[in-house]
């Protein structure tokens, strides 16, 4: 792991109306680390993940990812940074139903303006590594839930992100597919040096991570 943290966040506060959600959260994440954020519903886990990933904005606080201060990015610059440097995996796969597995993985690379053929080659290699070499042309409706989630992981990885943020990634999977996804994250860390920050209610997954961060009432204990 590198000495400089890949992510540094300090003093993150967030309110919705008069309701405080985050109350001064600070954390660091090292490159190649797999960390889990756990806690009861309403503790602020998903809100924190969305703010760290630039999908929502904190009321105050500092976030730095791979040396870039997130709070200084706005509009197109923030969208470009998310596309280029961050990956996201959600509980629901959000795959585009009219596109094949290969095309779904390619889309962030094409949005980034990268050469079409190069992106297709990288997406094919990713899906092969994810055990989906015989599913490249299948549309989401032709894939199992576990296969759809693997496609979503491939999509998150296509632009070689600094961090993959995963929000309840096993929440929609049965126990076998959930276990397989856990193992996949650690395999990807081993093969690609990939960093993951995972919000989860799954204690088995959390226990396997390098760190388990407990949130309660808007703070990390």
ABEGO torsion letter per residue (X at the ends): XBABBABBBBGBBBBBEABBABBGBBBBBBBGBBBBBBEBBGAGAAAAAAAAAGABBBABEBBBBGGBBAAABBEAAAAAAAAAABBBBBABAGBBAABBAAAAAAAAAAAAGBBAAAAAAAAAAAAAAAGAAAAAABBAAABBAAAAAAAAAAAAAAAGBABBBBBGAAAABBAAAAAAAAAAAAAAAAAAGBBBBBBBABAAAAAABABBBBBBGGBBX
